[in-house]
């Protein structure tokens, strides 16, 4: 399924295998299954010391409509609510994250429907079990509208520009099956949650040899209860160095004015590193998050991943977080299979 995300970065090249695709007639499907346990082993707030075991299943289904058009459906099955106590395989729901029409004109593509507009890359590229935790704050998902994607080359580089116009999904697709998350509505508020497509995101991504980059800007229109539109910019780069082994480095910065529809600014910084050592890929990430009026949040992670069998991966990770007044130490384990 096509998504408006950056080109596969350096971390993807050494850290994970692509999901296998099933094909039947005009249909193509890619499925990934993860079982994860996150356990806070120590915290200065004892209420945080919980264990959460859960599954995440994602399916990307494409139905070809001729040679250049397709319908695309992205389904996600995962916990709908965060854990507040020890739990195992509870509170799971199934929802449609994306459902859009795509047409390739050759010189460009259009997307119409429910989709994830492009903005930043660390939320998908940062390595490790917990490496993307802060970057997911600014990931754009489940928006309704349209986008244009125009690829182009400059010398040996391959690039693409995307322009998206959208608003938050309030259709029946914003609901979930199983554990209910309820249908989104205008009174629920939130930036981007407007009666029509008033929000925009413009992004440019590219690759040149072992280097990839992404740059983007956004304007998310104020929703109910907000006082300002949220405006933001992001800049990221990833490169793989040959140091006797491939060593991948990622860095991304994001800045927002009127974050969350308030008059508060927010800044994010993310640096990640990954390299294989024998059968194990070891990665580390440091992230910071500064919201005006609050102390700086810090995130440091370390993960080891190895392939146990074809398309079957196991990961063990450590997460240290200082978020607000809380300091937590977490251990995570993941078993992942990609069909």
N, C-alpha and C positions, 0 to 999 in steps of 0.2 A: 504494500500500500504506500502511495506517495505521501510524504509529509513535508511541510515547509520547514526543514531543519537544515543545519549546515552540512557541508560535505563531510564524509567520514573522516574523522580526525586521527591524529597520531595514536591516541589511546585505543581507538577501535581496532587499529591495525595489529596491535600486539596484545590486546587485553581480552577480546571476546570474539567468539565465532558468530557469524550471521545465522539467523534462524533459517531452517530449511523450509522450502516451499512445497506445498501440496498443490497439484494441478488436476483439475477435472473439467473438461470442456472449457467454457469461458471463465471458470473460477480458479483463483489462486488464493491459497491461505498460508499464512505463517503464524505459528503458535509457539509461545514460550511459557514455561511453567517454573515457578520458583516457590520453594518452601523456606521460610526464614524464621529464625528465632533471635530476638533482641532482648538482652537481659542487662539491666542497670545493676552492676555489681557493687557500686558505691556512689553515694551522693550526700551532700551536706543537707539535703532535704529528703528525709526517709520516705516521703510519699512517692518519690520518683523511683524507688527501688522495686521495680516490677519486671516481670518476664512476659513477653508477648510472642506467641508462635502463630504464624499466619501464612496463607498462600497468596500468591499473585499470579494470575493467569491472564495473558494478553493474546488476542487473536486479531490479525490484520487480514481482512478478506476483500479481495478485489474481483469484480465481475467485469470482464472486458466487453465493451460495446463497440465492436469494430476494431480497427487497427490503432485508433488514436484517442478513444474515449473510454472511460471506465467509471463504475460506481465503487466507492471504497467505504468499508465499514471497519471501524476499530472498536473492539469490545475489551473491557477490562473487568476482571473479577478480583476484588481485594477488600480488605476491611474498610467500611464506610466511616467509622468513627475511630478516633485514637484510643489507645488503651489507657484506662485509669486504674486498673488492677491487673493481677495475673490473669491471663486468658490464653486459651489455645483454640485456634480455628473458630473463633466467634466473630459475629458482627460483619460477615462478608456479604457483599452485594455485587450485582452485575449491572453494568451500565455501558451505554454507547458513548465513548469518548469522542469519536469522529464518525461522520456519515456525510460524504460529499461526492459531488460529480467532478471529474477531472477531464480536461480535454487538452491534448498536445497539438498545437498549431505548427510545430516545427521550430519556428522562431521564438516560441514562448508557450506557456501553459496557463490555463485558468482553473481555479478551484471555486466551486460554489456549494455552500451547505455548512455543515458543522465541522470545524477543523481546528488545528492548533497553529496559530500564526507564528512565524519565525521571529524570535527575539532572543539573542544569546545562544550559547551552546554548552556551557558548563553543567547545566541541569541534566544533560544527557551524556556529555563527554567526560566529566570528572570521574576518575577511576575509584574503585573500591566500593564497599557496601554502603558507606556513609558519606562518600566524598561529595555528593551533589546536594546534601541536605540544605545548606543555605541558599544555593543557586536556585533551588526549586521555588523559593519565595517569588521569583520574578518570571517563572515559566508561564507562558500564555497557553491555556488549554480551554477546550469546550466553548469555542466562540462560534457565532453564526454570522455568515456574511460571504465575502468573496475575496480572492487574492489572484494576483497576476505574478507569474514567475518567469523571468527572462534570463536565459543563460547567455554568456558571452566569454570570449577569450581575449586576453591581452598577452601577446607573446606566447610563452609556454604555460601561462596560468589559465586555469579554468575557473570561472566565476559565475555568480547568479545574483540577480536583484529580485527581491520580492516586495510587493506592495499589497497590504491587506487592509480592508475596511470591514468592521465587524461590531457586534455587541454580544454580551453574555447570552448563552442559550437559556431560554425559558420555556422551551417546548416540552413535550412529554418525554423527550430523550434526556432531559435533565433529571429525571427520576431514576430509580434503580429497582431491580428485582432482588428478592431476598431481604436483606437488611435495608430498610427504606431510608433514603436520604431526603425524600420530599422533592416536589417540583419547585424549581427556582421561580421567583416572582420579582416584580419591580420594587415592592415595599421592602424586600430583603436587602436592597441597597448593594453597595460595593462598586468600585470604579469599573466602568465598562458595562454595567448592568443598566442599559438605557432602552427606551422604547423602540429605537431604530439603530442602524449601524452608524454610530458617531465616533467610534474609536479607530485609531490607525496604528499600524506598525510597518516600518520600512526597514528592510535588512539587506545587507550584501555579504555574501559568503564566497570563499574561494580557496583554491589549493594551488600550490606551486611546488612541485617536487615533494619533499617531506614536510612542507609547511602548510598549515591551513590557518585561515583567519575568519573572523566574523565581526561585523560592525552593525549596529542598529539603533533606531530611535523609535519611540512610541509616544502616543498621546491617548490615554484612557479616559474617556469622558466621565464626569462625575455622575454617580448614581444617587439614589434617595439617601438623604442624610449627609452626603459629602459636601464639602465647601469648595473644593478645587478639583480640576482635572489632574490626573497623575501624568507627569511627563518624565521620560527617562531615556537614557542612552547606555549602550553597552559596547565594549570593545574586548575582543579575545583573540588569542593566538596560540597555536600548538605546533610543536616541531619535534621530529625524531632525530636524535643524534646517534651516530655510529661510534660507540666507545668500546668496541670489542663485543658489545651486545647492544641491541637497540634500546636506547633510553629516551622515553617520551616525556616532554615537558609541556604543561598547559598553564596558561595564565589568563584570567578574565577579570575585568572591572566593570561595575555597573553603578550608575548614579541616577537618583530619582529626586525630583522636586515634588512637593505636595504628595508624598508617599501615602498610599491608601486613601486618597481624597482629602487629606488633612493639609495643614500648612507646614508639615514636617518633611525635611529632606532625609534621604537614606543613601548609604554608600556600602557597596559590597566589593570585596577583593578575594580572589581564589587563585591558589597556586597548587598544581598537582604534578606528581612525578611517578613514572611507572617503568619497570624494567624486569625482564625475565631472568631468573636464576635457576638453571636447570628446568625442571617441569613446573616451577612455581613462578607466577608473575607477582611481584611485590610492588605495592603502590602506597603513596602517602599524599595527603591533601591537607593544606592549611587554608582556612577561610576566616574572614572577619566580616562583621556586620555592624554598621554604626547608624543608628537612627537618632536624629537630633533629640536631645533631652533625655537620652538613656545612655547607660554605659555601653561600651563596645562589647559585643558578643564575639567569642572565639570558638573555633572548631578545629580540632586536629584528629586526623584519622590515619590508620595503618591497616592494610589489607593484604592477605596472601590468597591467590587463587590458583587452582590447578585443574586440568582436565582429567577426570577419572576414566572416562570412556568417550567414544565419539558423541559430541554434542552434550555431554553430561559434565557439569562443572561443580566444584565445591569451593567455598570461600570461607575464610575466618578473618574477622576484622575487629579492630579496637577503635572506639570513639571517645574522645574527651571533649566535653562541651562546657563552656562557661557562658550561660545564657541568662541574662538578668542576674538575680542573686544566686542562681543555682549552678553548682559545679557537679557534673556527672561523669562517671566512667562506665562505659557500656561495652559489652562483648556481643558480637553478632556472628551468626553462622547462616550460610545460604547453600542450598542444593538447587541447582538450576538445570533444566533440560530444555533444549530448543529443538522443536520438531522441524 
